[in-house]
C-alpha cells in the first residue's frame, strides 16, 4: 500500500494540479491511496512534516515534494517507492 497525502489550501491551483496527477496515477498504481488534507484545518499535520507552503506531498509518512509537482515527477517517485 502506498499512502499519499496532499497537504493543500483552498483555492490553490498547484494543489489541484497535484491532486489531478495523483488521481490519474491510481490506474497505474492500484495500491495507491490518496488523501487530501486541508492545511488550514489540520495545522498539526503541517507541523509534523514541517511544511508551511502548499502543496506538500507526503508519501508513506515522508515529505517528498513541496510546491507544484507534475504527473511525470510523481510517477517517477511512486515507481521508486513501489519497486522492490
DSSP file (Angstrom, degrees, kcal/mol; ACC not computed):
  #  RESIDUE AA STRUCTURE BP1 BP2  ACC     N-H-->O    O-->H-N    N-H-->O    O-->H-N    TCO  KAPPA ALPHA  PHI   PSI    X-CA   Y-CA   Z-CA
    1    1 A X              0   0    0      0, 0.0     2,-0.6     0, 0.0    31,-0.2   0.000 360.0 360.0 360.0 131.7    0.0    0.0    0.0
    2    2 A X  E     -a   32   0A   0     29,-2.6    31,-3.1    27,-0.1     2,-0.7  -0.955 360.0-157.5-109.3 119.5    1.3    3.5   -0.9
    3    3 A X  E     -a   33   0A   0     -2,-0.6    57,-3.3    29,-0.2     2,-0.5  -0.877  11.5-174.8-102.4 116.3   -0.3    6.2    1.2
    4    4 A X  E     -aB  34  59A   0     29,-3.1    31,-2.4    -2,-0.7     2,-0.5  -0.941   4.0-170.7-114.0 125.8   -0.1    9.6   -0.5
    5    5 A X  E     -aB  35  58A   0     53,-3.2    53,-2.7    -2,-0.5     2,-0.7  -0.961   8.9-157.8-115.4 132.7   -1.3   12.8    1.3
    6    6 A X  E     -aB  36  57A   0     29,-2.8    31,-2.8    -2,-0.5     2,-0.6  -0.936   9.0-154.9-108.6 109.9   -1.6   16.1   -0.5
    7    7 A X  E     +aB  37  56A   0     49,-3.3    49,-1.9    -2,-0.7    48,-0.7  -0.761  33.3 159.2 -85.4 119.8   -1.4   18.9    2.0
    8    8 A X  E     -a   38   0A   0     29,-2.9    31,-3.7    -2,-0.6    32,-0.4  -0.822  36.8-136.6-139.2 170.8   -3.3   21.8    0.4
    9    9 A X    >   -     0   0    0     -2,-0.3     3,-0.9    29,-0.2     6,-0.1  -0.907  42.6 -88.1-125.1 157.8   -5.1   25.0    0.9
   10   10 A X  T 3  S+     0   0    0     -2,-0.3     3,-0.1     1,-0.2     5,-0.0  -0.329 110.9  16.7 -62.7 149.1   -8.4   26.2   -0.6
   11   11 A X  T 3  S+     0   0    0      1,-0.2     2,-0.7     2,-0.1    -1,-0.2   0.841  85.4 143.3  57.9  38.7   -8.1   27.9   -4.0
   12   12 A X    <>  -     0   0    0     -3,-0.9     4,-1.8     1,-0.2     3,-0.5  -0.900  35.2-165.1-109.7 102.2   -4.5   26.7   -4.5
   13   13 A X  H  > S+     0   0    0     -2,-0.7     4,-2.1     1,-0.2     5,-0.2   0.895  89.4  51.6 -56.6 -43.9   -4.0   25.9   -8.3
   14   14 A X  H  > S+     0   0    0      1,-0.2     4,-2.2     2,-0.2    55,-0.4   0.849 107.4  55.0 -62.6 -29.8   -0.8   23.9   -7.8
   15   15 A X  H  > S+     0   0    0     -3,-0.5     4,-2.3     2,-0.2    -1,-0.2   0.911 107.7  48.8 -65.9 -41.8   -2.7   21.8   -5.1
   16   16 A X  H  X S+     0   0    0     -4,-1.8     4,-2.5     2,-0.2    -2,-0.2   0.887 109.8  52.0 -64.8 -39.1   -5.4   21.0   -7.7
   17   17 A X  H  X S+     0   0    0     -4,-2.1     4,-2.4     2,-0.2    -2,-0.2   0.924 110.3  48.5 -62.2 -44.5   -2.7   20.0  -10.2
   18   18 A X  H  X S+     0   0    0     -4,-2.2     4,-2.4     2,-0.2    -2,-0.2   0.898 111.4  49.9 -63.3 -40.9   -1.1   17.7   -7.7
   19   19 A X  H  X S+     0   0    0     -4,-2.3     4,-2.5     2,-0.2    -2,-0.2   0.925 111.3  48.0 -65.4 -44.1   -4.5   16.1   -6.8
   20   20 A X  H  X S+     0   0    0     -4,-2.5     4,-2.3     2,-0.2    -2,-0.2   0.908 111.5  50.8 -63.0 -40.9   -5.4   15.5  -10.5
   21   21 A X  H  X S+     0   0    0     -4,-2.4     4,-1.7     2,-0.2    -2,-0.2   0.930 111.2  48.0 -61.5 -45.3   -2.0   14.0  -11.2
   22   22 A X  H  X S+     0   0    0     -4,-2.4     4,-0.6     1,-0.2    -2,-0.2   0.918 111.0  50.6 -62.1 -43.6   -2.3   11.6   -8.2
   23   23 A X  H >< S+     0   0    0     -4,-2.5     3,-0.8     1,-0.2     4,-0.4   0.885 108.3  52.4 -63.9 -38.3   -5.8   10.6   -9.3
   24   24 A X  H >< S+     0   0    0     -4,-2.3     3,-0.9     1,-0.2     4,-0.3   0.864 106.5  54.9 -62.9 -35.4   -4.6    9.8  -12.8
   25   25 A X  H >X S+     0   0    0     -4,-1.7     4,-2.0     1,-0.2     3,-0.6   0.581  82.4  86.0 -79.2  -9.0   -1.9    7.6  -11.4
   26   26 A X  T << S+     0   0    0     -3,-0.8     6,-0.3    -4,-0.6    -1,-0.2   0.841  85.5  57.6 -60.3 -31.0   -4.3    5.4   -9.4
   27   27 A X  T <4 S+     0   0    0     -3,-0.9     3,-0.3    -4,-0.4    -1,-0.2   0.853 111.0  41.6 -66.0 -34.5   -4.8    3.3  -12.6
   28   28 A X  T <4 S+     0   0    0     -3,-0.6     2,-0.5    -4,-0.3    -2,-0.2   0.763 123.1  39.4 -82.0 -27.0   -1.0    2.6  -12.8
   29   29 A X    ><  +     0   0    0     -4,-2.0     3,-2.1     1,-0.1    -1,-0.3  -0.750  65.8 178.1-125.6  82.1   -0.6    2.1   -9.0
   30   30 A X  T 3  S+     0   0    0     -2,-0.5    -1,-0.1    -3,-0.3    -4,-0.1   0.696  81.0  59.1 -62.6 -18.4   -3.7    0.2   -7.8
   31   31 A X  T 3  S+     0   0    0     -3,-0.1   -29,-2.6     2,-0.0     2,-0.5   0.249  81.2 117.0 -93.1  14.6   -2.3    0.1   -4.2
   32   32 A X  E <   -a    2   0A   0     -3,-2.1     2,-0.4    -6,-0.3   -29,-0.2  -0.716  45.0-169.2 -86.6 124.3   -2.2    3.9   -4.1
   33   33 A X  E     -a    3   0A   0    -31,-3.1   -29,-3.1    -2,-0.5     2,-0.4  -0.954   7.5-157.8-112.4 134.7   -4.4    5.6   -1.5
   34   34 A X  E     -a    4   0A   0     -2,-0.4     2,-0.4   -31,-0.2   -29,-0.2  -0.924  12.0-180.0-117.8 133.8   -4.9    9.3   -1.8
   35   35 A X  E     -a    5   0A   0    -31,-2.4   -29,-2.8    -2,-0.4     2,-0.5  -0.998  16.6-149.6-131.7 130.2   -5.9   11.7    1.0
   36   36 A X  E     -a    6   0A   0     -2,-0.4     2,-0.5   -31,-0.2   -29,-0.2  -0.881  15.8-165.0 -98.3 125.9   -6.3   15.4    0.6
   37   37 A X  E     -a    7   0A   0    -31,-2.8   -29,-2.9    -2,-0.5     2,-0.6  -0.952  16.8-135.4-116.8 120.8   -5.5   17.3    3.9
   38   38 A X  E  >  -a    8   0A   0     -2,-0.5     4,-1.8   -31,-0.2     3,-0.3  -0.645  10.8-153.5 -75.6 118.0   -6.5   20.9    4.3
   39   39 A X  T  4 S+     0   0    0    -31,-3.7     7,-0.2    -2,-0.6    -1,-0.2   0.794  92.8  53.4 -64.7 -29.5   -3.6   22.7    5.9
   40   40 A X  T  4 S+     0   0    0    -32,-0.4     3,-0.4     1,-0.2    -1,-0.2   0.845 113.6  41.3 -75.3 -33.4   -5.8   25.3    7.5
   41   41 A X  T  4 S+     0   0    0     -3,-0.3    -2,-0.2     1,-0.2    -1,-0.2   0.719 124.7  36.5 -84.3 -22.7   -8.0   22.8    9.2
   42   42 A X    >X  +     0   0    0     -4,-1.8     3,-1.2     1,-0.1     4,-1.1  -0.507  60.6 156.2-130.8  64.7   -5.1   20.4   10.2
   43   43 A X  H 3> S+     0   0    0     -3,-0.4     4,-2.5     1,-0.3     5,-0.2   0.754  71.5  68.9 -63.1 -22.5   -2.1   22.5   11.2
   44   44 A X  H 3> S+     0   0    0      1,-0.2     4,-2.2     2,-0.2    -1,-0.3   0.844  96.6  52.4 -65.2 -32.3   -0.8   19.7   13.3
   45   45 A X  H <> S+     0   0    0     -3,-1.2     4,-1.6     2,-0.2    -1,-0.2   0.894 109.7  49.4 -68.7 -39.5   -0.1   17.6   10.1
   46   46 A X  H  X>S+     0   0    0     -4,-1.1     5,-2.3     2,-0.2     4,-0.8   0.919 111.9  48.0 -64.2 -43.8    1.9   20.6    8.7
   47   47 A X  H ><5S+     0   0    0     -4,-2.5     3,-0.6     1,-0.2    -2,-0.2   0.901 107.1  56.7 -64.2 -40.5    3.9   20.9   11.9
   48   48 A X  H 3<5S+     0   0    0     -4,-2.2    -1,-0.2     1,-0.2    -2,-0.2   0.883 118.6  32.1 -57.5 -39.7    4.5   17.1   12.0
   49   49 A X  H 3<5S-     0   0    0     -4,-1.6    -1,-0.2     2,-0.1    -2,-0.2   0.391 107.6-124.0-100.1   1.7    6.1   17.3    8.5
   50   50 A X  T <<5 +     0   0    0     -4,-0.8     2,-0.4    -3,-0.6    -3,-0.2   0.927  60.8 144.1  54.0  50.5    7.5   20.9    8.9
   51   51 A X      < +     0   0    0     -5,-2.3    -1,-0.2    -6,-0.1    -2,-0.1  -0.974  22.5 165.4-122.1 132.9    5.7   22.2    5.9
   52   52 A X        +     0   0    0     -2,-0.4     2,-0.3    -3,-0.1    -1,-0.1   0.262  59.5  63.1-132.1   9.6    4.3   25.6    5.7
   53   53 A X  S    S-     0   0    0     -7,-0.1     2,-0.3     2,-0.1    14,-0.2  -0.965  86.4 -76.7-133.7 155.7    3.6   26.2    2.0
   54   54 A X  S    S+     0   0    0     -2,-0.3    14,-0.2    12,-0.1   -46,-0.1  -0.766  94.4  29.4-111.5 151.1    1.3   24.4   -0.3
   55   55 A X        +     0   0    0    -48,-0.7    12,-3.4    -2,-0.3     2,-0.4   0.640  63.4 177.6 -83.5 159.6    1.1   21.8   -1.7
   56   56 A X  E     -BC   7  66A   0    -49,-1.9   -49,-3.3    10,-0.2     2,-0.6  -0.985  15.0-153.4-117.2 133.8    3.1   19.4    0.3
   57   57 A X  E     -BC   6  65A   0      8,-2.8     7,-3.2    -2,-0.4     8,-1.5  -0.936  11.4-174.0-112.9 116.5    3.2   15.8   -0.9
   58   58 A X  E     -BC   5  63A   0    -53,-2.7   -53,-3.2    -2,-0.6     2,-0.5  -0.939   1.6-170.6-111.0 125.3    3.7   13.1    1.8
   59   59 A X  E >  S-BC   4  62A   0      3,-2.7     3,-1.7    -2,-0.5   -55,-0.2  -0.973  72.2 -16.8-121.5 123.0    4.2    9.6    0.7
   60   60 A X  T 3  S-     0   0    0    -57,-3.3    -1,-0.2    -2,-0.5   -56,-0.1   0.873 130.1 -50.6  50.5  42.7    4.2    6.8    3.3
   61   61 A X  T 3  S+     0   0    0    -58,-0.4     2,-0.5     1,-0.2    -1,-0.3   0.452 117.2 108.0  83.2   0.6    4.8    9.3    6.0
   62   62 A X  E <  S-C   59   0A   0     -3,-1.7    -3,-2.7     0, 0.0     2,-0.4  -0.943  72.8-121.0-117.4 131.0    7.7   11.1    4.4
   63   63 A X  E     +C   58   0A   0     -2,-0.5    -5,-0.2    -5,-0.2     3,-0.1  -0.549  39.6 165.4 -67.4 120.1    7.6   14.5    2.9
   64   64 A X  E     +     0   0A   0     -7,-3.2     2,-0.3    -2,-0.4    -6,-0.2   0.749  57.2  20.5-108.4 -34.4    8.6   14.1   -0.8
   65   65 A X  E     -C   57   0A   0     -8,-1.5    -8,-2.8     4,-0.0     2,-0.4  -0.992  50.5-167.2-140.5 144.8    7.6   17.3   -2.5
   66   66 A X  E     +C   56   0A   0     -2,-0.3   -10,-0.2   -10,-0.2     2,-0.2  -0.998  66.7   5.5-127.8 128.6    6.9   20.9   -1.6
   67   67 A X  S    S-     0   0    0    -12,-3.4   -12,-0.3    -2,-0.4   -10,-0.0  -0.463 112.9  -4.1  95.0-171.6    5.3   23.1   -4.2
   68   68 A X        -     0   0    0    -14,-0.2     2,-0.4    -2,-0.2    -2,-0.1  -0.240  61.4-178.0 -59.8 137.1    4.0   22.2   -7.6
   69   69 A X        -     0   0    0    -55,-0.4   -48,-0.2    -4,-0.1     2,-0.2  -0.999  12.5-146.5-136.9 135.3    4.5   18.7   -8.8
   70   70 A X     >  -     0   0    0     -2,-0.4     4,-2.2     1,-0.1     5,-0.2  -0.484  31.1-101.2 -98.6 172.8    3.5   17.3  -12.2
   71   71 A X  H  > S+     0   0    0      1,-0.2     4,-2.7     2,-0.2     5,-0.2   0.870 118.2  54.7 -59.6 -40.5    2.3   13.8  -13.1
   72   72 A X  H  > S+     0   0    0      2,-0.2     4,-2.4     1,-0.2    -1,-0.2   0.939 110.6  44.0 -61.9 -48.9    5.7   12.8  -14.5
   73   73 A X  H  > S+     0   0    0      1,-0.2     4,-2.0     2,-0.2    -1,-0.2   0.898 115.0  49.2 -64.5 -39.8    7.7   13.6  -11.3
   74   74 A X  H  X S+     0   0    0     -4,-2.2     4,-2.5     2,-0.2    -1,-0.2   0.913 110.1  51.3 -66.3 -41.4    5.0   12.0   -9.1
   75   75 A X  H  X S+     0   0    0     -4,-2.7     4,-2.5    -5,-0.2    -2,-0.2   0.924 108.7  51.6 -59.5 -45.8    5.0    8.8  -11.3
   76   76 A X  H  X S+     0   0    0     -4,-2.4     4,-2.1     1,-0.2    -1,-0.2   0.916 111.6  46.6 -58.8 -44.2    8.8    8.6  -11.0
   77   77 A X  H  X S+     0   0    0     -4,-2.0     4,-2.2     1,-0.2    -1,-0.2   0.917 111.8  50.2 -66.2 -42.6    8.7    8.8   -7.2
   78   78 A X  H  X S+     0   0    0     -4,-2.5     4,-2.5     1,-0.2    -1,-0.2   0.878 109.3  52.0 -64.1 -37.2    5.9    6.3   -7.0
   79   79 A X  H  X S+     0   0    0     -4,-2.5     4,-1.4     2,-0.2    -1,-0.2   0.918 109.0  50.5 -63.6 -43.2    7.8    3.9   -9.2
   80   80 A X  H  < S+     0   0    0     -4,-2.1    -2,-0.2     1,-0.2    -1,-0.2   0.914 114.1  44.8 -59.1 -43.1   10.9    4.2   -6.9
   81   81 A X  H  < S+     0   0    0     -4,-2.2    -2,-0.2     1,-0.2    -1,-0.2   0.869 114.9  46.5 -72.0 -37.1    8.7    3.5   -3.9
   82   82 A X  H  < S+     0   0    0     -4,-2.5    -1,-0.2    -5,-0.2     2,-0.2   0.628  90.6  98.4 -84.9 -11.0    6.8    0.6   -5.4
   83   83 A X     <        0   0    0     -4,-1.4    -4,-0.0    -3,-0.2    -3,-0.0  -0.532 360.0 360.0 -75.6 141.6    9.9   -1.2   -6.8
   84   84 A X              0   0    0     -2,-0.2    -1,-0.1     0, 0.0    -4,-0.1   0.506 360.0 360.0 -68.9 360.0   11.3   -4.0   -4.7
